[in-house]
Amino acid sequence: MKERFAAALMLLIAVLSFTGAQSALRQYRRPSLKDHMDVAISPLAQVALAGGDRWLAANVNATRALMVGVMDLAPGDFKILGQVQRDVALLNPYHADNYYIAQAILPWADQLRPAQYVLERAAKARSGDIMPYFFLGFDAYYFDHDFIRSGSYFRAAADQTSGDQREQMLYMAAKFDEKADDTDLAIKVIQQVRESAKNPGLKAFLDQRILRLERLKVLREAARRYASLRGQPLSSLDQLVAAGILPALPEDPLNVGYRVDAAGVPQIVSKLRTYQDEKR
């Protein structure tokens, strides 16, 4: 009987204590997730606070990045977030969550360089993982408009895998290589990609890309001659035939076509096609 009374008394005390604590805490502001991103501590200090364990220090910072409420951050706070994620990549470049979070947030918040640092560290450390190179390739294309560098990242991604996934990455590399303004360089790069390709279908596809660029080169040389003779830039490809510079316009082997941009320079018509589309 005494034992049951004591247990009931202890339960009552616990309930009253919990209720009292809740009432007392209501007067304090609940910290927001933004509070966790007010400062970036140096990596050396982070390791010291983690008792010398760099992996633990990296995990603590990665958790900060994961828990932060990005909708609550001011523009200046994203710079701190970028530094925090750089520190994680420095301490533990293998951390997968860190590079995924970095790609999902940083480039879109004007923190492209920290994102690239995180991805480059992950790409070098995580053998067999194509995603860091894939993200680097996308960022080089979308944010920097550097098609050659984008193609090089997709080729690096191809080296991390095999089979159809490798073909997909080589296909992406070729797509970006051909967009370079330097057609000679683009042709050379795609020829190098072709030499490393093993699939006959992919080689045939790359042969078409090379031929496409060679014909673009013919058009650009003809456009320069037209501008020199007429004293004005080209406005239509048909003018090359009308002026007697070309006997006929070269056909695009991929049946998409060529166009003239505002500066009078022939370009390949942009049309999004997947590798599977090309195989059909």
TORVODREN-435895 format. One record per residue: residue in one letter; x, z, y of N, C-alpha, C in turn. Coordinates in steps of 0.001 Angstrom, whole numbers, plus 500000, padded with zeros to 6 digits. Example, Ala and Ser with C-alpha at 12.3 -4.5 7.8 and 13.67 -1.06 7.14 Angstrom:
<zabas>
A513190507800494310512300507800495500513200507800496700 S512850507080497750513670507140498940512900507870500030 
</zabas>
This chain:
<zabas>
M500827500000498805500000500000500000500866500000501252 K501866500901501246502774500977502391503526499662502574 E503904499029501431504652497771501508503786496672502125 R502504496616501749501601495604502294501371495832503780 F501249497093504187501073497429505604502306497020506406 A503487497273505842504734496928506527504854495416506691 A504460494661505658504533493204505723503580492662506785 A502372493246506842501394492806507837501878493114509243 L502508494298509397503040494684510707504145493733511149 M505022493358510230506114492440510542505560491064510947 L504503490627510255503896489334510587503284489375511974 L502616490501512306502004490650513624503062490628514714 I504175491321514480505266491351515460505838489946515674 A505980489204514568506528487851514662505611486943515477 V504282487058515235503326486227515968503348486564517451 L503357487881517756503384488300519162504670487858519847 S505783487924519128507072487508519693507070486011519993 F506531485225519062506481483772519241505598483406520435 T504426484097520529503505483828521633504131484209522968 G504809485353522985505465485792524214506577484856524627 A507321484365523649508415483445523954507869482144524532 Q506765481670523978506162480437524490505719480607525937 S505115481746526248504657482005527615505830482061528579 A506918482679528137508092482801528998508748481452529241 L508741480592528233509417479298528355508648478309529216 R507355478552529420506553477606530201507027477509531647 Q507686478550532156508129478534533550509391477701533744 Y510031477325532661511259476535532760510962475055532531 R511701474205533265511567472761533082512152472353531747 R511395471531531023511914471016529756512965469951530049 P514160470069529512515187469069529810514798467708529256 S515016466678530067514738465319529599515960464768528885 L515735463700528138516851463078527431517885462545528399 K517472462227529620518403461739530629519489462767530920 D519142464066530766520111465121531058521343465012530170 H521214464372529023522339464262528101523314463169528518 M522991462384529549523822461262529916524328461390531351 D524512462623531813524962462844533181526456462658533351 V527216462768532289528672462705532413529277462211531108 A530396461518531235531155461077530059532462461863530021 I532648462634528982533855463449528825534953462591528216 S536186462855528588537298462063528063537382462202526544 P537800461142525845537895461199524379538781462336523882 L539870462616524597540769463698524192540049465039524226 A539262465256525286538505466503525395537420466576524323 Q536818465435524011535782465411522975536350465822521620 V537534465308521299538169465649520025538519467128519996 A538993467651521130539337469072521203538100469938520984 L536988469565521620535748470326521461535206470245520033 A535571469166519332535131468997517941536129469591516958 G537004470429517453537970471088516580539013470148516018 G539308469075516756540312468126516305539784467050515377 D538487467024515134537876466052514219537348464862515029 R538073463755515013537677462588515806536369461980515308 W536133462058513997534912461490513431533688462285513883 L533835463604513924532744464447514412532491464183515887 A533568464061516662533423463777518090532691462454518310 A533027461464517501532357460166517610530879460293517265 N530566461052516224529167461226515824528353461935516893 V528959462918517552528261463640518624527904462681519754 N528872461847520154528609460894521228527613459819520808 A527708459391519562526753458392519077525337458955519095 T525207460236518785523899460887518832523386460941520264 R524279461198521215523885461183522631523316459815523001 A524006458769522590523558457415522912522234457094522225 L522074457578520997520864457306520228519659458036520802 M519867459258521301518763460097521753518348459838523194 V519185459155523951518882459003525369517627458147525552 G516774458566526489515584457784526805515914456761527869 V516160455527527471516653454516528403515660454227529523 M514365454428529274513379454166530317513507455153531466 D514142456304531209514288457325532244515599457200533010 L516480456285532584517800456195533197517765455393534490 A518525455868535473518730455112536698519797454053536432 P519874453011537256520865451959537021522289452480536866 G522658453477537660524008454018537568524289454759536276 D523235455237535616523420455987534368523859455093533212 F523549453806533295523938452900532215525455452730532150 K526111452901533279527579452841533280528149453996532464 I527539455179532604527971456339531816527682456105530340 L526503455554530049526166455243528662527180454269528067 G527575453273528862528582452323528398529896452994528081 Q530298453956528927531553454672528682531444455547527439 V530308456184527264530096457013526074530229456169524811 Q529633454990524829529699454145523635531086453532523432 R531790453290524515533193452864524395534013453947523707 D533754455190524084534489456310523489534209456418521992 V532957456204521609532625456234520178533406455152519446 A533446453956520033534163452842519402535657453121519314 L536184453834520304537603454192520284537889455199519177 L537026456199519048537235457260518063536867456818516649 N535823456009516536535377455558515216534800454145515326 P535652453134515245535170451753515388534263451300514256 Y534205452065513157533370451706512010531898452060512214 H531582452810513261530238453360513446529224452241513683 A528361451985512694527405450872512776526320451120513817 D525769452336513858524714452631514826525204452404516248 N526467452723516493526996452602517845526991451156518320 Y527443450231517473527489448851517962526091448232518043 Y525171448670517177523795448170517274523137448647518569 I523320449920518894522744450466520128523375449801521343 A524694449621521291525396448981522406524835447586522670 Q524641446812521615524116445456521787522678445470522274 A521904446429521823520486446483522182520258446874523638 I521206447618524227520987448167525567521951447616526615 L523243447706526362524240447514527415524254446132528066 P524280445023527311524367443724527990523203443464528933 W522049444020528601520844443787529395520766444727530593 A521706445668530684521739446632531786523006446456532618 D523515445220532663524701444888533456525945445632532979 Q526020445897531700527189446559531107527709445703529947 L527944444425530242528376443496529199529763443831528669 R530702444153529561532084444393529119532193445592528174 P531553446730528471531578447821527486530974447412526145 A529900446637526179529287446173524928530260445306524143 Q530971444423524842531936443553524169533074444364523561 Y533503445404524262534566446267523723534108446924522423 V532896447465522438532347448121521240532258447125520084 L531752445936520368531579444927519325532915444431518783 E533888444248519669535203443777519221535886444809518331 R535760446078518691536329447139517849535656447149516479 A534336447005516475533599447003515209533947445777514374 A534087444630515031534384443391514309535720443482513583 K536712444069514232538039444183513627538073445229512511 A537227446241512632537268447343511665536390447098510446 R535235446459510656534219446379509606534335445047508848 S535256444973507940535458443767507137534206443460506311 G533773442212506338532595441809505583531290441930506341 D531322442472507558530121442619508382530112441492509415 I529160440589509324529135439449510243528492439783511583 M527725440884511662526909441118512845527700441341514134 P528824442104514122529560442234515385530004440887515942 Y530524440008515083530927438678515545529713437855515973 F528605438010515260527383437292515628526930437698517031 F526897439005517305526492439486518629527470439024519707 L528773439048519396529772438576520357529546437102520680 G529231436321519651528970434904519871527752434679520749 F526706435448520496525503435323521316525791435716522761 D526483436833522963526759437313524317527632436332525094 A528624435744524417529499434773525085528692433567525554 Y527726433175524739526870432040525119525861432429526201 Y525124433509525969523974433824526816524381434403528171 F525368435276528169525741435960529410526919435298530131 D527922434832529373529111434240529990529065432718530037 H528144432110529314528040430642529247529363430006528818 D530062430691527928531351430220527418531119429706525996 F530858428421525880530452427858524591531591427824523579 I532802427526524045533939427474523129534225428855522546 R534205429880523390534443431241522892533307431663521961 S532091431271522303530957431577521436531153430950520059 G531572429687520034531818429020518762532896429700517945 S533935430199518630535026430869517906534535432156517248 Y533611432865517905533066434091517308532209433765516079 F531437432695516150530623432324514993531495431863513827 R532623431226514129533546430864513048534151432112512425 A534452433100513263534969434369512736533917435051511865 A532649434959512274531567435521511453531496434808510112 A531700433495510121531672432724508873532757433184507914 D533895433593508462535006434058507619534702435384506933 Q533661436087507397533314437383506827532311437279505680 T531860436069505388530799435934504393530996434669503577 S530019434325502764530130433149501902528742432559501675 G528709431448500947527436430846500590526663430315501779 D525340430398501699524482429840502736524667430546504069 Q524955431843504028525175432580505274526406432048506005 R527453431717505253528648431123505858528305429771506498 E527504428971505799527101427677506338526319427844507638 Q525454428846507682524671429108508890525586429417510073 M526616430232509833527531430600510908528370429404511365 L528818428581510426529580427384510786528696426394511542 Y527442426334511153526486425483511866526353425943513320 M526202427248513522526088427780514877527350427492515679 A528509427634515038529776427358515718529814425915516203 A529427425000515348529436423584515721528461423301516857 K527304423946516837526308423755517891526869424129519254 F527600425235519310528140425673520590529398424901520963 D530196424525519979531407423758520266531075422441520963 E529998421797520543529673420487521104529128420588522531 K528752421785522970528231421959524320529335422101525363 A530588422184524923531696422337525861531821421098526739 D532198421288527996532372420160528906533544419277528489 D534536419864527850535707419119527391535381418506526029 T534979417242526013534562416616524755535718416476523773 D536922416208524279538077416090523380538326417401522644 L538244418509523399538440419822522786537322420115521786 A536089419796522157534955420048521265535102419264519962 I535526418003520066535730417182518862536804417797517976 K537890418217518595538996418806517834538562420082517117 V537813420927517812537369422193517221536437421940516035 I535492421012516198534556420735515103535278420095513923 Q536295419299514194537094418733513101537782419841512302 Q538257420863513011538885421997512327537862422756511485 V536651422913512024535584423571511264535272422765510008 R535237421449510132534937420589508988535981420758507883 E537229420893508275538291421045507283538128422317506458 S537533423347507057537358424613506339536039424680505578 A535149423717505822533843423711505147533996423236503704 K533245423848502805533296423493501385532039422755500922 N530936422994501593529675422384501196529617420928501667 P529362419964500768529305418548501160528248418262502223 G527097418934502110526050418736503097526481419179504481 L527182420313504546527664420800505832528716419856506401 K529579419329505551530599418383506017529949417133506604 A528897416647505946528190415472506456527546415774507806 F526983416964507930526387417389509198527440417436510301 L528619417986509998529689418078510988530225416697511348 D530253415784510389530656414403510684529723413788511726 Q528430414082511608527467413581512590527723414182513966 R528088415464513983528388416119515265529605415477515924 I530615415180515131531828414554515670531498413172516232 L530741412376515463530344411045515931529504411145517197 R528641412128517243527800412331518422528652412575519663 L529676413402519527530556413709520654531425412516521024 E531865411764520044532664410567520332531848409566521149 R530564409447520836529696408544521600529391409108522984 L529297410426523091529140411047524410530369410772525269 K531533410814524650532779410525525374532765409099525921 V532279408144525129532160406752525584531247406672526803 L530122407371526750529175407368527867529785407979529124 R530525409054528969531119409712530138532201408842530775 E532984408185529955534003407285530498533342406116531224 A532250405608530673531515404524531321530884404997532629 A530392406231532656529786406781533874530825406923534980 R532036407336534611533105407444535614533448406059536180 R533469405064535323533756403703535777532643403204536692 Y531407403508536336530267403107537165530366403729538557 A530651405024538608530759405716539897531888405134540738 S532981404743540082534110404160540803533757402784541369 L533023401984540599532666400631541037531566400632542086 R530577401494541923529402401487542806529500402484543954 G530424403416543864530563404401544926529475405450544938 Q528766405606543863527719406617543746527576407032542284 P527121408258542045527019408723540654525911408010539888 L526044408041538599525055407457537698523759408264537763 S522626407580537722521339408285537703520539407984536441 S520920406922535731520226406556534493521217405878533556 L521108406174532279522011405549531310521826404036531268 D520626403564531542520366402126531517521207401378532547 Q521639402058533593522466401420534614523811400964534051 L524273401624532998525554401243532394525459399867531741 V524315399574531159524101398262530537523817397214531611 A522990397577532597522642396641533671523868396225534472 A524825397134534612526043396834535369527084396108534526 G526797395911533250527731395216532373528898396064531913 I528809397375532105529899398265531686529848398485530183 L528650398579529624528470398709528175527538397602527691 P527818397019526527526914395988525996525582396570525538 A525607397828525109524394398530524670524683400020524680 L523632400807524777523814402260524771524034402746523346 P525025403619523137525250404165521792524094405067521377 E523745405025520108522659405854519595523182407209519154 D522358408215519360522695409557518890522456409607517382 P523478409924516577523285409966515120522280411015514665 L521980411987515539520996413011515188519614412699515760 N519505411519516408518212411035516915517564411967517931 V518386412654518689517873413487519784518083412771521108 G519294412250521330519529411426522503520495412008523515 Y520757411195524532521635411569525631520847411466526934 R521337412142527952520686412115529258521758412147530340 V521336412023531591522245412127532736521840413349533547 D522800414236533847522468415430534629522470415113536121 A522209416128536940522086415931538387523381415454539028 A524517415720538384525810415291538923526205413902538441 G525340413265537639525640411938537146526511411913535909 V526579413040535199527413413151534003526529413087532758 P526813412189531824526035412142530581526173413430529778 Q525060413887529224525019415100528420524198414832527161 I524355415717526186523512415658524995522187416340525312 V521088415719524942519780416344525137519719417609524299 S519321418705524923519256419985524220517944420078523471 K518046420333522170516861420520521327517223421509520251 L516518422628520210516834423684519254516446423254517850 R517459423194516972517233422853515574518046423805514712 T517486424202513598518195425091512685518965424278511662 Y519854424959510968520627424292509921519698423755508836 Q518641424501508520517692424039507512516975422769507978 D516707422653509300516094421432509827517001420234509591 E518306420440509816519262419348509659519357418907508200 K519139419842507267519268419527505847518067418732505325 R516941418804506063515725418128505581515821416607505785 
</zabas>
